[in-house]
Amino acid sequence: MSESLTAVAMTTTGEPEITSTKEVVSSLTSTNTMTSPSQGVMEFYFSCAAIFIGALGTAANGLIIYALVASKQHQKNVGLLIFHQNAIDLYVSFFLVVIFSLKLCNIYLAGSVGYWLCMLLLSESLVWLGTCAAAINLASITIERYLKVVYPVWSKNKLRRWMLYAAMATAWIISFMTNIVSVFPTTSVIHGRCYAYMIWESQAASMIFFFWYMMSYVVIITGIFIFCYWRILAVIRRQAKVMARGQSTAAGSSHVQNRVQTNVIKTMVIVSVFHAISRLPGTVTFVFLMVPVHPTVFQIFFHVNQLLPQLYMCINPFIYATKFDPVKQVLLRMIPCKKTSEQATSQTDRARGTVN
């Protein structure tokens, strides 16, 4: 997708609107020979950053998945969705490394092999397939927690495990329809290079698609976060007030309630802020598609839009998985110095027992 960035930017800076596939191909072919050295350097550093983020995300998500399995949290309802979330993040991180390593090789695409390399890998469609699925699955986690806190009786009696599996499958199906179906009619190999999501029949068609994408994966998802966590906070505060007025309420119980409320507040703030930050450059890029802007500025925001959602996936496992105490214990047991400290403490305790 980034290969065609210069041509896309030129269509938003006052030049005549491209209204047909032939005109798009002609424009991309002509701009292919006018790429500046600075743009090539930017592409190189962006690819290196994407590979680093992908490698970091692969290691981090792999570690959290191991901890979830070792603690058997993936067998529980909430743990199942979080396990799926980290599995998606692992998938995206792995393909980030693969795709941008291929881009650094600057392969000349030819024949059916070049076509499929462009459609599946160099177009980054497999990465955005996972990114969209992760956003939908994240909304599923939020809704599941909302039902559990706001409607606990209904959740206990009606919420079944097959519903969670259906939510997981739905995330992939919707993402597949959004990404894979759209990449084939809008992607082409031109003179050995891959131009993804850019061969639109008209500018109006591309604007409609991008508008639908922003509404679906930014506005609606963020709205779910805000509404659900706001309602969760309201219920927890009301419960805390009722328990505080009750005569049988112990100090320890009030302390637990305060901790629960604090954790929910932190989760709401982290999820909302990080998701908004990771999607903000995409919103700006969408605006730049509609107004004249310098190609370099467009290119910078385009790259940031690609990079931040992937960087968020490196942070994501620590937000959602390490809040579980069993997972924390598994991770702590993997730290060598922690093991040594525990063994030394155990030996000291045994020695004291012997002396006594």
ZAMARGU-4260 file (C-alpha; in steps of 0.2 Angstrom, whole numbers, plus 5000, padded with zeros to 4 digits):
<rodrens>
0) 5000/5000/5000 | 5014/5012/5004 | 5021/5010/4987 | 5007/5019/4979 | 5007/5033/4992
5) 5015/5046/4981 | 5002/5044/4968 | 4988/5045/4980 | 4995/5061/4988 | 4996/5069/4971
10) 4977/5066/4968 | 4973/5076/4983 | 4984/5091/4979 | 4974/5100/4966 | 4977/5088/4951
15) 4963/5082/4940 | 4952/5068/4949 | 4956/5051/4942 | 4940/5043/4938 | 4945/5026/4929
20) 4956/5011/4931 | 4966/5016/4916 | 4969/5034/4922 | 4975/5027/4939 | 4987/5015/4931
25) 4994/5028/4920 | 4996/5040/4935 | 5004/5026/4945 | 5016/5022/4931 | 5021/5040/4929
30) 5024/5044/4947 | 5033/5027/4949 | 5048/5035/4941 | 5047/5052/4951 | 5050/5045/4968
35) 5062/5056/4978 | 5077/5049/4987 | 5069/5056/5003 | 5054/5046/5001 | 5064/5030/4998
40) 5074/5034/5014 | 5057/5036/5023 | 5051/5020/5016 | 5067/5011/5022 | 5066/5017/5040
45) 5048/5014/5041 | 5050/4996/5036 | 5064/4994/5049 | 5053/5001/5062 | 5039/4990/5057
50) 5050/4974/5058 | 5056/4979/5075 | 5039/4982/5081 | 5033/4965/5074 | 5048/4956/5082
55) 5044/4964/5099 | 5026/4960/5097 | 5029/4942/5092 | 5040/4940/5108 | 5028/4949/5120
60) 5012/4941/5114 | 5020/4924/5113 | 5025/4926/5131 | 5008/4931/5137 | 5000/4917/5127
65) 5011/4905/5136 | 5007/4912/5153 | 4988/4911/5149 | 4990/4893/5144 | 5001/4889/5159
70) 4989/4897/5171 | 4974/4889/5162 | 4966/4905/5161 | 4962/4902/5143 | 4949/4889/5149
75) 4938/4903/5157 | 4926/4914/5148 | 4935/4931/5150 | 4952/4922/5148 | 4946/4914/5131
80) 4943/4931/5123 | 4959/4938/5130 | 4968/4923/5124 | 4960/4926/5106 | 4965/4944/5107
85) 4983/4940/5110 | 4983/4926/5097 | 4977/4939/5084 | 4991/4951/5090 | 5004/4937/5088
90) 4997/4934/5071 | 4999/4952/5066 | 5016/4954/5073 | 5023/4939/5064 | 5016/4945/5047
95) 5023/4962/5051 | 5041/4955/5051 | 5037/4944/5036 | 5029/4957/5025 | 5041/4972/5028
100) 5056/4960/5027 | 5050/4956/5009 | 5048/4975/5006 | 5066/4978/5010 | 5071/4965/4997
105) 5062/4976/4984 | 5057/4960/4974 | 5052/4963/4956 | 5035/4955/4954 | 5030/4945/4939
110) 5018/4931/4934 | 5006/4922/4946 | 5018/4921/4960 | 5021/4940/4960 | 5002/4943/4959
115) 4999/4933/4975 | 5014/4940/4984 | 5006/4957/4980 | 4988/4953/4985 | 4992/4943/5001
120) 5008/4950/5008 | 5015/4966/5000 | 4998/4974/5000 | 4998/4971/5019 | 4980/4964/5018
125) 4985/4950/5030 | 4991/4962/5043 | 4975/4973/5041 | 4964/4957/5042 | 4971/4954/5059
130) 4971/4972/5064 | 4952/4974/5060 | 4948/4957/5069 | 4958/4963/5084 | 4947/4979/5085
135) 4931/4969/5084 | 4937/4956/5097 | 4942/4970/5109 | 4924/4976/5107 | 4918/4959/5111
140) 4929/4958/5127 | 4921/4975/5132 | 4903/4969/5129 | 4906/4953/5139 | 4913/4963/5154
145) 4899/4975/5152 | 4886/4961/5153 | 4895/4952/5168 | 4895/4968/5178 | 4879/4977/5173
150) 4868/4962/5170 | 4876/4948/5181 | 4861/4937/5183 | 4857/4937/5164 | 4876/4934/5160
155) 4877/4920/5172 | 4861/4911/5166 | 4861/4916/5147 | 4879/4918/5142 | 4886/4902/5135
160) 4903/4897/5129 | 4897/4895/5111 | 4892/4913/5111 | 4910/4918/5114 | 4916/4906/5100
165) 4903/4914/5089 | 4910/4932/5093 | 4928/4926/5089 | 4922/4919/5072 | 4912/4935/5068
170) 4927/4946/5071 | 4937/4936/5058 | 4922/4935/5046 | 4919/4954/5046 | 4937/4958/5045
175) 4939/4946/5030 | 4924/4954/5021 | 4932/4971/5024 | 4950/4968/5019 | 4952/4952/5008
180) 4936/4956/4997 | 4941/4974/4995 | 4960/4971/4990 | 4957/4961/4974 | 4947/4974/4964
185) 4958/4988/4970 | 4975/4981/4969 | 4987/4978/4954 | 5005/4974/4950 | 5012/4988/4939
190) 5029/4986/4931 | 5034/4974/4945 | 5028/4984/4959 | 5013/4982/4970 | 5000/4995/4972
195) 4987/4990/4985 | 4969/4997/4988 | 4972/5011/4975 | 4964/5005/4959 | 4947/5012/4962
200) 4934/5015/4948 | 4931/5032/4955 | 4937/5044/4969 | 4919/5043/4975 | 4920/5025/4978
205) 4936/5026/4987 | 4929/5040/4998 | 4913/5030/5002 | 4924/5015/5007 | 4936/5025/5018
210) 4921/5034/5027 | 4913/5017/5031 | 4929/5010/5037 | 4932/5025/5049 | 4914/5024/5055
215) 4915/5005/5058 | 4932/5003/5066 | 4935/5020/5074 | 4919/5029/5079 | 4908/5014/5083
220) 4922/5004/5092 | 4927/5019/5102 | 4909/5022/5106 | 4907/5004/5113 | 4922/5007/5124
225) 4915/5023/5131 | 4897/5018/5134 | 4902/5001/5142 | 4915/5006/5153 | 4905/5022/5159
230) 4890/5010/5163 | 4902/4998/5172 | 4909/5012/5183 | 4892/5018/5187 | 4886/5001/5193
235) 4902/4998/5203 | 4901/5015/5212 | 4882/5012/5216 | 4887/4995/5223 | 4901/5003/5233
240) 4889/5016/5241 | 4876/5002/5245 | 4889/4991/5254 | 4897/5006/5263 | 4880/5010/5270
245) 4877/4992/5275 | 4880/4987/5293 | 4887/4970/5289 | 4900/4978/5277 | 4918/4974/5283
250) 4933/4985/5280 | 4941/4972/5270 | 4926/4971/5258 | 4926/4990/5256 | 4945/4989/5251
255) 4942/4975/5238 | 4928/4986/5231 | 4939/5001/5230 | 4952/4991/5221 | 4940/4984/5208
260) 4934/5001/5205 | 4951/5008/5202 | 4956/4994/5191 | 4940/4997/5180 | 4944/5015/5179
265) 4962/5012/5174 | 4956/4999/5161 | 4944/5012/5154 | 4956/5026/5153 | 4970/5014/5145
270) 4959/5006/5132 | 4950/5023/5127 | 4966/5033/5126 | 4977/5021/5118 | 4964/5016/5105
275) 4960/5034/5101 | 4979/5038/5099 | 4982/5023/5088 | 4967/5027/5077 | 4969/5046/5077
280) 4982/5047/5062 | 4970/5036/5052 | 4957/5050/5054 | 4969/5063/5049 | 4974/5053/5034
285) 4955/5051/5029 | 4953/5070/5031 | 4969/5073/5020 | 4960/5062/5006 | 4947/5075/5005
290) 4957/5091/5005 | 4973/5097/4996 | 4989/5093/5006 | 5007/5091/5002 | 5012/5073/4997
295) 5026/5073/5010 | 5014/5077/5024 | 5001/5064/5018 | 5015/5051/5017 | 5021/5055/5035
300) 5003/5053/5042 | 5000/5038/5031 | 5015/5029/5039 | 5011/5034/5056 | 4993/5027/5053
305) 5001/5011/5049 | 5013/5010/5063 | 5003/5016/5078 | 4990/5002/5078 | 5004/4989/5077
310) 5013/4997/5091 | 4997/4997/5101 | 4997/4978/5098 | 5013/4977/5107 | 5006/4986/5122
315) 4989/4977/5121 | 4994/4960/5130 | 5001/4970/5145 | 4985/4979/5147 | 4973/4964/5146
320) 4983/4949/5151 | 4995/4954/5165 | 4980/4960/5176 | 4976/4942/5180 | 4986/4937/5196
325) 4989/4919/5189 | 4997/4925/5174 | 5007/4937/5184 | 5013/4923/5195 | 5018/4913/5179
330) 5028/4928/5172 | 5037/4931/5189 | 5042/4913/5190 | 5051/4914/5174 | 5062/4928/5181
335) 5079/4920/5186 | 5083/4933/5200 | 5065/4931/5207 | 5068/4912/5208 | 5085/4915/5217
340) 5077/4927/5229 | 5063/4915/5233 | 5075/4900/5235 | 5086/4911/5247 | 5070/4916/5257
345) 5064/4898/5258 | 5082/4892/5264 | 5082/4906/5277 | 5065/4901/5284 | 5070/4883/5285
350) 5086/4888/5294 | 5077/4898/5307 | 5065/4884/5310 | 5079/4872/5313 | 5087/4884/5326
355) 5071/4887/5335
</rodrens>
